[in-house]
Amino acid sequence: MKRETITLAWGGKCAPAADSIFQRGLEPAVPVAAVRVPRRAAVPAPLAGQWLRPEPLDMCLDLWKIWMAGDADRDLGIKTTRFLNGGDGHSVDLYEAQQASDTRIAEATDAMIDSMSRIHAWAIYRLSGQATAWTFPNASLSEVGQEARGELRKLLKKNVCTGVFF
């Protein structure tokens, strides 16, 4: 039996090729009914270009960590879009506007952390890598850290500056 050859925009002639799968008289080595294919649970794989929304608490803490490091201005003062602004003084530099917004979020997060109890604030500092030692030997860092993150989430939800993320 001959199959048609499928080509993409091929105008020439092809030699007929015998396809051994469709020849009569050949049986598969293993019966098809005996072959068992394991089924996997239908879990949608994330797409490569799919954007996943970050956790609001983690986003606020990331901005706070950058602000605490004092390294928010990584370009050493060189503003790449400064020359695109008009000379009237009313134009907006998007880089500076984003940096000002990040600074406001970080300052609000810092204020909310400072308003927490000492053990919870220290747990946030320790979990964020701002502190190196856990100074509460009678308390578990993992338990207190979960409580502190829950309390900080409540405080950041109530804050005017950070509440829009939750």
BELZI-V543660 format. One record per residue. N is the residue number from 0. RES is the residue in three letters. SS is DSSP state (hx for helix, st for strand, lp for the rest). OMEGA is omega in radians with two decimals (* if undefined). NEAR is the number of other C-alpha atoms within 8 Angstrom. Layout:
n:N res:RES ss:SS omega:OMEGA near:NEAR
n:N res:RES ss:SS omega:OMEGA near:NEAR
This chain:
n:0 res:MET ss:lp omega:-3.13 near:6
n:1 res:LYS ss:lp omega:3.06 near:7
n:2 res:ARG ss:lp omega:3.04 near:5
n:3 res:GLU ss:lp omega:3.11 near:4
n:4 res:THR ss:lp omega:3.11 near:5
n:5 res:ILE ss:lp omega:3.12 near:4
n:6 res:THR ss:lp omega:3.09 near:5
n:7 res:LEU ss:lp omega:3.10 near:4
n:8 res:ALA ss:lp omega:3.11 near:4
n:9 res:TRP ss:lp omega:-3.10 near:5
n:10 res:GLY ss:lp omega:-3.07 near:4
n:11 res:GLY ss:lp omega:3.13 near:4
n:12 res:LYS ss:lp omega:3.09 near:4
n:13 res:CYS ss:lp omega:3.08 near:5
n:14 res:ALA ss:lp omega:3.12 near:4
n:15 res:PRO ss:lp omega:-3.14 near:5
n:16 res:ALA ss:lp omega:3.11 near:5
n:17 res:ALA ss:lp omega:-3.14 near:6
n:18 res:ASP ss:lp omega:-3.03 near:9
n:19 res:SER ss:hx omega:-3.12 near:5
n:20 res:ILE ss:hx omega:-3.04 near:5
n:21 res:PHE ss:hx omega:3.11 near:6
n:22 res:GLN ss:lp omega:3.13 near:8
n:23 res:ARG ss:lp omega:3.07 near:4
n:24 res:GLY ss:lp omega:3.11 near:4
n:25 res:LEU ss:lp omega:3.11 near:6
n:26 res:GLU ss:lp omega:3.09 near:4
n:27 res:PRO ss:lp omega:-3.11 near:6
n:28 res:ALA ss:lp omega:3.13 near:4
n:29 res:VAL ss:lp omega:3.11 near:6
n:30 res:PRO ss:lp omega:-3.07 near:7
n:31 res:VAL ss:hx omega:-3.12 near:6
n:32 res:ALA ss:hx omega:-3.10 near:5
n:33 res:ALA ss:hx omega:-3.12 near:6
n:34 res:VAL ss:lp omega:-3.13 near:7
n:35 res:ARG ss:lp omega:3.13 near:5
n:36 res:VAL ss:lp omega:3.13 near:4
n:37 res:PRO ss:lp omega:3.14 near:4
n:38 res:ARG ss:lp omega:3.10 near:4
n:39 res:ARG ss:lp omega:3.07 near:4
n:40 res:ALA ss:lp omega:-3.11 near:4
n:41 res:ALA ss:lp omega:3.10 near:4
n:42 res:VAL ss:lp omega:-3.14 near:4
n:43 res:PRO ss:lp omega:3.12 near:4
n:44 res:ALA ss:lp omega:3.11 near:4
n:45 res:PRO ss:lp omega:3.13 near:5
n:46 res:LEU ss:lp omega:-3.11 near:5
n:47 res:ALA ss:lp omega:-3.11 near:4
n:48 res:GLY ss:lp omega:-3.08 near:4
n:49 res:GLN ss:lp omega:-3.14 near:6
n:50 res:TRP ss:lp omega:3.09 near:4
n:51 res:LEU ss:lp omega:-3.12 near:4
n:52 res:ARG ss:lp omega:3.14 near:4
n:53 res:PRO ss:lp omega:3.08 near:6
n:54 res:GLU ss:lp omega:-3.08 near:6
n:55 res:PRO ss:hx omega:3.14 near:8
n:56 res:LEU ss:hx omega:3.13 near:8
n:57 res:ASP ss:hx omega:3.11 near:8
n:58 res:MET ss:hx omega:3.11 near:9
n:59 res:CYS ss:hx omega:3.13 near:12
n:60 res:LEU ss:hx omega:3.09 near:11
n:61 res:ASP ss:hx omega:3.09 near:8
n:62 res:LEU ss:hx omega:3.11 near:12
n:63 res:TRP ss:hx omega:3.12 near:13
n:64 res:LYS ss:hx omega:3.10 near:11
n:65 res:ILE ss:hx omega:3.14 near:10
n:66 res:TRP ss:hx omega:3.13 near:12
n:67 res:MET ss:hx omega:3.13 near:7
n:68 res:ALA ss:hx omega:3.14 near:7
n:69 res:GLY ss:lp omega:-3.05 near:6
n:70 res:ASP ss:lp omega:-3.07 near:8
n:71 res:ALA ss:lp omega:-3.12 near:8
n:72 res:ASP ss:lp omega:-3.04 near:6
n:73 res:ARG ss:lp omega:-3.07 near:6
n:74 res:ASP ss:lp omega:3.08 near:6
n:75 res:LEU ss:lp omega:3.04 near:5
n:76 res:GLY ss:lp omega:-3.14 near:6
n:77 res:ILE ss:lp omega:-3.14 near:5
n:78 res:LYS ss:lp omega:-3.03 near:7
n:79 res:THR ss:lp omega:-3.10 near:5
n:80 res:THR ss:lp omega:-3.09 near:9
n:81 res:ARG ss:hx omega:-3.08 near:7
n:82 res:PHE ss:hx omega:3.08 near:6
n:83 res:LEU ss:hx omega:-3.13 near:5
n:84 res:ASN ss:lp omega:3.07 near:10
n:85 res:GLY ss:lp omega:-3.12 near:8
n:86 res:GLY ss:lp omega:-3.08 near:4
n:87 res:ASP ss:lp omega:3.12 near:5
n:88 res:GLY ss:lp omega:-3.13 near:6
n:89 res:HIS ss:lp omega:-3.13 near:5
n:90 res:SER ss:lp omega:-3.05 near:7
n:91 res:VAL ss:lp omega:3.03 near:6
n:92 res:ASP ss:lp omega:-3.05 near:9
n:93 res:LEU ss:hx omega:3.13 near:7
n:94 res:TYR ss:hx omega:-3.14 near:8
n:95 res:GLU ss:hx omega:3.12 near:7
n:96 res:ALA ss:hx omega:3.12 near:9
n:97 res:GLN ss:hx omega:3.13 near:8
n:98 res:GLN ss:hx omega:3.09 near:9
n:99 res:ALA ss:hx omega:3.10 near:8
n:100 res:SER ss:hx omega:3.10 near:8
n:101 res:ASP ss:hx omega:3.13 near:9
n:102 res:THR ss:hx omega:3.11 near:10
n:103 res:ARG ss:hx omega:3.12 near:9
n:104 res:ILE ss:hx omega:-3.14 near:13
n:105 res:ALA ss:hx omega:3.12 near:14
n:106 res:GLU ss:hx omega:3.09 near:10
n:107 res:ALA ss:hx omega:3.10 near:11
n:108 res:THR ss:hx omega:3.11 near:13
n:109 res:ASP ss:hx omega:3.12 near:9
n:110 res:ALA ss:hx omega:3.13 near:8
n:111 res:MET ss:hx omega:3.10 near:11
n:112 res:ILE ss:hx omega:3.13 near:10
n:113 res:ASP ss:hx omega:3.14 near:8
n:114 res:SER ss:lp omega:3.14 near:6
n:115 res:MET ss:lp omega:3.08 near:10
n:116 res:SER ss:lp omega:-3.02 near:7
n:117 res:ARG ss:hx omega:-3.10 near:6
n:118 res:ILE ss:hx omega:3.13 near:8
n:119 res:HIS ss:hx omega:3.10 near:12
n:120 res:ALA ss:hx omega:-3.14 near:12
n:121 res:TRP ss:hx omega:3.09 near:10
n:122 res:ALA ss:hx omega:3.09 near:13
n:123 res:ILE ss:hx omega:3.10 near:12
n:124 res:TYR ss:hx omega:-3.09 near:10
n:125 res:ARG ss:hx omega:-3.13 near:12
n:126 res:LEU ss:hx omega:3.13 near:9
n:127 res:SER ss:lp omega:3.12 near:9
n:128 res:GLY ss:lp omega:3.12 near:7
n:129 res:GLN ss:lp omega:3.10 near:8
n:130 res:ALA ss:lp omega:-3.08 near:10
n:131 res:THR ss:lp omega:-3.08 near:6
n:132 res:ALA ss:lp omega:3.04 near:5
n:133 res:TRP ss:lp omega:-2.98 near:10
n:134 res:THR ss:lp omega:3.14 near:4
n:135 res:PHE ss:lp omega:-3.05 near:6
n:136 res:PRO ss:lp omega:-3.10 near:6
n:137 res:ASN ss:lp omega:-3.12 near:4
n:138 res:ALA ss:lp omega:3.12 near:7
n:139 res:SER ss:lp omega:-3.12 near:7
n:140 res:LEU ss:hx omega:-3.10 near:8
n:141 res:SER ss:hx omega:3.13 near:6
n:142 res:GLU ss:hx omega:-3.13 near:8
n:143 res:VAL ss:hx omega:3.12 near:12
n:144 res:GLY ss:hx omega:3.09 near:12
n:145 res:GLN ss:hx omega:3.09 near:8
n:146 res:GLU ss:hx omega:-3.11 near:9
n:147 res:ALA ss:hx omega:3.11 near:12
n:148 res:ARG ss:hx omega:3.09 near:9
n:149 res:GLY ss:hx omega:3.12 near:8
n:150 res:GLU ss:hx omega:3.13 near:9
n:151 res:LEU ss:hx omega:3.09 near:11
n:152 res:ARG ss:hx omega:3.12 near:9
n:153 res:LYS ss:hx omega:-3.12 near:8
n:154 res:LEU ss:hx omega:-3.13 near:9
n:155 res:LEU ss:hx omega:3.07 near:12
n:156 res:LYS ss:hx omega:-3.11 near:11
n:157 res:LYS ss:hx omega:-3.08 near:8
n:158 res:ASN ss:lp omega:-3.12 near:9
n:159 res:VAL ss:lp omega:-3.05 near:6
n:160 res:CYS ss:lp omega:-3.05 near:8
n:161 res:THR ss:lp omega:-3.09 near:14
n:162 res:GLY ss:hx omega:-3.12 near:10
n:163 res:VAL ss:hx omega:-3.12 near:7
n:164 res:PHE ss:hx omega:-3.04 near:6
n:165 res:PHE ss:lp omega:* near:6
